[in-house]
Structure formats: structure tokens, C-alpha cells
Amino acid sequence: MNIGVIDPDGPTDTAFGELTTDADGHFTLSPSSPTPSADRPIRFIGPGWVDLHAHIYNAVTPISVDPDRVGLDDGVHLLADAGSAGAFTLPGLIEYVKPRAQSQIRSWINIGSHGLVHLRETSQASFIDVDATIAAIEGSRDTVCGVKVRSSGAIVGDMGLQPLQLARLVARETGLPLMVHIGEAPPLIDDVLDLLDAGDVVTHCFHGKTGTPWQPDGTPARPLARALDRGVLLDVGHGAASFSHGVARRAITAGFTPSSISTDIHIRNVAGPVYNLATVMTKLLDCGLSVADVIAAVTTTPRRTIAADTPWRTPEGALLHATVFDVLEDAPASRQYRDTDDVTADPSQHIVPVATIIDGVWRDCVRR
């Protein structure tokens, strides 16, 4: 099979390869010349996709979904659960959810020690145990990839900036990045951004709520500009209420692209408007990113953010982790590209996962 190869670390945006099987039926990839087909779009392959912000503590937290349902079934190899587990509930994620999933799982540990067993996890000081969180991280370095805090008024209540300040303390003590949910004030997003450093992640970066950190022309407001200059990273984190086509399109047009494209997928948006990672990727493609930029934002960049950057193929062409996908002109059935402000887009190209390949073994994605 002749296939387009999109490797963000490759010498060009898109090369061509020949996908073949060896004597054991394992798929390998070798360079080739393009042979465009007139009867179907070109199929692509690249590193295994990563969803940097998902909720997959299934059957424990009220909003989580099954990991493989939004993981390998949808072309995603690695899911970073974004704060569903805190220090007191992380063992359950590790002992009961992670071993059952075929998809790889990492965790942004919630600064709220109970995680998201309820959704006001940092509204009281007694919900946060700094020493227990540090101990949980040190005992689970193979799972914990960073610290998560939701820093908006509906969650923190009268605690203001304190949950963020404590999450920042834990992240600095353990040498991990911090992922910060931004939303409704208080606290002011300006004050939140001023506490972030290089390698920290702002998720829900393109929300359209009051207090958005973007100017009307798509350029960052001064606090966000300062944060970007320090090396703070932008994550999409679509969610049920945190993505505006207009905000994203204006920012991308102005030259400000997200470091990572993620879903914030959970029980309240898996049936729409999120559906899966490919749908969010399609929306960012429609907002002005190239296919190569979209793939970089779900592969090498998020892997580096959480120190999970592993080669996706060997020099000989053996495939270690890869996602095969199509870029189609027709949308999948029953798919509506709606943002969280109920504005609908009509993309001209649609990214659709076809299969994952792990250690050379092909696994079909589930078409929905």
C-alpha cells in the first residue's frame, strides 16, 4: 500500500512510503515514490496519536468514559487523564483501569486529593493534601505525567488562587509540568497566567467565555503574551463548554497555534460536540492549521510535554506505534462540527482514523 507519511520530526512535512507486511504479518514502512490514486483520497500514516486531556477513570468518577472507547478504537494510542484522580484515588486508576485498557494511560494528578469524585474538588482547603500528592507522584512516576488544577470560580469557590499556588508548589517540588484549566473568573485569568512557567500547559486555551485571554484581532492579551514568551504551552481541551471556532480561527490566523490538540472528552460530550480526537483535529484544520501542524499537535509535541517521546518506527521501518488515517472530503455519518457556543462549521476536509499499529500489529478503528 502506497501511503502518505507525516512525521513531524522528518525532513519534510509529507513524504511517501510503502506499507507492507513481513513474513510474520507485521507491518513495516519503507520509502517510496508517490502513486496518486484517482478513486480515493491519499491515506496517511504517522506517529501514534496522543490525547493530552481526557477523562477515562471509568466507573469511578461521574464524567469518565472507557479508555479504549476514546483511545485505540479512535486512533489514539496514549491518553493523559486530566485530573480525574487525586492523591487518594490514584491507586484505583493504576490498579483497576490501567491494566484493563489496551490504550496507554498517563495521569495529570489532581491537586484536589479526591480527584473528580465530585466536581468541586478544590473548593475547601481540607480537600488538598500537598504532602500526600507529592508522595503519590514519587510512588507512581511511570503513570503521573504532571499536576492538574482547575482554576475557575465554579470550582474553587472562595479559595481563589490558592489551589493553583499549591499545585504549582507540588509541580516545582517534583519537577513536573502543570496543567491549568482556565474558565470563569474569579480568579482572573491574568492572575492565573502570571503564575505559569516554561513547560506548563494552559488548557481550554480557545474558550469563548468572559475574560478570554485573546484580543478581538486574535493576538494574545498582555498576560497571555508574557506567558507565551516564558514558554507556557497552549492546549485546546475542547470539552463541553470550552472551545470557540471564532476565537481559535482568529488566533491561528494571527499566527498563534496550539502546542497540543486535545478533547477533554467525558460522558457529557462524547456523543457531541467532541465525539473523538479526530473530530477536534478536523475543527482545528478548518480553523487554519495544516494537516502536518495538526498531526504534530497530537503526536510529538504532546509526547514531549509529558516526557513520553518514544520513536514511532525503527530505522529499518518496523512500526512501533502509528496511526493510519484518511483525509476525506465527506464528513462521517451523523457528525456535526459544532463548537461549545453552538456555532456550526462545515469543514472541507475531515480527518478520519482508520487503524492503529502497535509493534507491527494492525488494529482497525471503530467507525461511528
N, C-alpha and C positions, 0 to 999 in steps of 0.2 A: 504494500500500500504506500503510494507516494503521499507525503503529508507535510504541511507547513510546520516549521519548528520555531516556536517563540521562546527564546531563552534570554531572560533579562541580563544575564552575565555573558551572553555570546557576543561575537564580533559585530553582528548586525541585528536589527530588530526582528527580521524574519528570514530564516533560511529554509531549505527544503531537505527532507530526509526520506529514507525508505524504511518503513516499519515492517519487520519480518519476524518469523519465529524460528528458533533453533530446533535442534533435534528433540529437545525436551519440551517443546511447545512454549518456551518462554520468549517474550517479545524483546527484540533488540532494535536499535535505531542507528542507521548509518547515513552519511551524507549522500545526497543525490541531486540531480538537476530537476527543475520543475516540469511537471507534465500536467498542465491545467486541464480539467475536465469540463466539458460544456454542459453536462447533465446534472451537476450538483455543485454546491459550493465547496471550496477547499476545506478539508478537515485539518485541524491543528493539534499539536501536542506541545506540552511544556511541563515545567515542574509541577508537582502536586500542589493543589490549591490549599490555602490556609484561611480560615475564618478567625480573625483576631478577637472577635467579640460575639460570643454565643452564650446561650443558657441551656445546658444539657445535663444538669443534675436531676435526671429524670426520676419521677415518682417520689421526690423529696421536697423540692421547692415548688410552689404553686404555679410557676410560669414555665418550668423547664420542659424540654422536648427530648425525644430519644436521640442519642448522639448519631447513630448510623442513618437515621431518617434525614438528618440535615448534614451528614458527613459524607461517607463514601457513596451512599445512594445518589447524592447530588454532586459528585465530583470533588468533594472536599476531603483531603487526607488528614488535616490537623485542625482540631477545634480548640480554641482557647476559651474556656469557660470564664466569663467576666463577672466574678464576684458572687456566684451562686453559693459558694462555700466560704465560710469563715474559719477561724482557728478551731472552733469547737465542732464543726461539721465537715471539715476537710477529710478526715479519715473515711467517712462514708463514701465520698466521691472516689477516693483512691481504692477502697476495698471492694466496693459493690458495683459502681458504674464503670469505672475504667477497665476492669478485667473483662466485662461483658461486651464492650464495644470493639469493633474491628477498626474504627477510626481512631487515630491518635488523639489523646486528650492532654491538654495542659490547663493550668488554673491560674487566673489572676485572683489571689486570695483577698476576700473582702475584709476591710478594716473593721467592719461590724462582725463580732466574733461568732454570731449565729448565721452569718450569711443571709440569704434571701428566704429563710423560712417564713418571714413576714417582710413587708416592703417598707418598713420604717427602721431599717437596721442600724442607723446611727443617730436616732432621734434622742437617745439618752446616753449619758456618759457611761452608765453601767453596761451598755451593750458593747463597749470597746475595751479589749484587754490587750494592751501593747505587748507585754511580755509573752503572753500565750501566742500571739500572732507571730512574733519573731521565732519562738520555739517551733511552731508548726512549720514555718518556712525552712528552718535549719534541718528538720527531720524529713522534709519532702522536696528536696531540691530537684529531683527528677520530674516532679509534677508542677510545682509552683514556678511560674514564669514572671510574676510581678504582683503588685499590690493594687487593688481596685477600691475606689471610693466614689460614691455618688454625691456630688456636691451641688444640690439644688434644694430650694426651700421645701418642696413637698416631702423630702426625705429627711433632711437634717433638723427640721423644726427650729427650735431655739438654739441649737448647737452651733449654728453659723459656720465659720471656717475651721472649727476645732477638729472635726473628723478628717478634713483634708490635711491639716497640720500634723495630726497623729499618723495618718497614712504616709505622709512624706517622711516623718521620722523613721518609721519602720522600713520604708524603701531605702533610705540612705544607710541605715544600720546594716541592712542585708545586701546592699549592692544591687538591688533590682529596680527595674523601671516602675513608674507609677502610671496607672490609667485612671483618668478623671472624667467622669460623666458631668457634662455641663447642661444646664437647663434653666428652669425658672429661678429668678432671684427671690429672696436672698439666699446665699451670698451673691454679691455682684460678680459676674464673670470676670471683670477686670481684676478683682482681688484674687480670684482663683488662679488666673493665668500668671500672675506675678509670683506665685509660689512654685511654678514648674521650671524644671531644668532640662538640659540636653538629654534626649532619650526617653523623657516622659511623654505620655500619649494623651491627647485631648480627643475623647470620643464624642460622637454626635456633633462633629465639627460644622456640619451644614444644616443645623436645625434652623427653623424659621420663627422661633419664639421671640417674645420681647427680650431685648438685651443681647441679640445675636452679636458675635464679635466681628462682624463684617460691615464694611461701609456699603452704601447703596450701589457704588460702582464696582463692587466685587473685590476691592482691596481690603486688607485687614485693618481693623481699627488699631489704634496705637498699642494697647496692651497685647493684642494678638501678634502684631508686628514684632514687638520686643521679644515675645515668647519664641516666635519662629527664628529670630536672629540668634537666640540662645540654643537652638537645636531641638525645640519641642516639636513633636510629630502630630500630624493630623490624621485621625481615623474617622471613617464615615459613620459607622454604628447606626444604620438606618432606623431600626426599631419601629414601634407603633406610633411614635409622635415626634420623631427627631430627624427628619430628612425633608428638605425643600428643594425641588428641582431648580427653582429660580435662584436660591442662594448658591447652590452648587454650580450652576451654569455660569453665573456672574463671576464667581471666584476663579473657576477654571479658565474662563475667557481672559481674566486679568492675569493669568499665569501662576495661580496658586493651586497646586494639585495636592490631593491627599496622599499621605505616605502609605496608607492601607485602606482597603475597601472591605468593610465587614457588615454583618447583618444585624447584630443584636437580636437574633432570632429567638422567639419564645412562643408560648402557646397562643398569645393574643395576636400574632402577626404571621404565623407560618401558613395560614390559609389566605394571606394577603394583608397588607400590600408587599410583604417581604418575599414570601414563598421559599426562596433559597438564595444562595450566594450568587448564582449565575444571573438571577433577576436584578439584583443590586448592581452587579457588574454591567449589565445591559443599560441600566439607568445612567451610570457614570459614563459609559460610551456615548450615550445620547446627549449628555451634558458637555461633551467636547474632548474627552480623553481618547487617545488612540487605543487600538486593541493591545499593542505592546505595552502601553502605560497601564492599562487595566490589569494585564497579566502580572506585571511587576508588582502591582499593589495587592495582589493576592498570593504572591509566591515569595520571592527573595526578600523583599522589604519587610513584610511582617515576620518572616523567619528570623531575620537579623534583629528585629526589635525584641524578640523573646529568646534570643540565643539558641535557635533551633535550626540554624542554617546548615543543612547537610546536602551533599551532592545529589542531584536527581538522576544522574546517569554516570556510568564509568567511562573512562577514555576509550574503552573498546565498544561502547554503545549499549551495554546492558542497562536496562531501565530499573532504577531503584524505587523511585516514586514519581509518577507522572499522571497528568490529567489530559485526556483526549476530549476535544470539544469541537463543535461546529459554530460558525458564524453565519446565521441564516437571515434571509430577508423576511420570512414569515414568522410571526410570533407563535410560541407554543399555544396549544388549545387552552381556552379559558384563562389566559394570562392577561391581566390588566396592569399597566405600568403607572400606578398611582402613587403619589408621594403622601406624606402624612398631613399635608394641608388639603388633601382630596383633589389635588390638581393632577390630571392625567396626561401622560406623554405618549407619543406614538413613534417609538424608535424605528429607524430604517434598517438597523441590524440588531440581531438578537443572539446572545451567547447562550449556547445550549450544551450542557455536559453530555458526553457520550459514554465514557468509561474512565475508570482509574486503572493504573498499572502499578503493582507493588511487587518488587523483586521479580519483574518479568511476567507476572501473572495478571491477566486481563480480567476486570470485573465490570460488567455493564452497569451503567447508571439506571435509575428508575425514572421513566418518563411520566410526568404528572401534568 
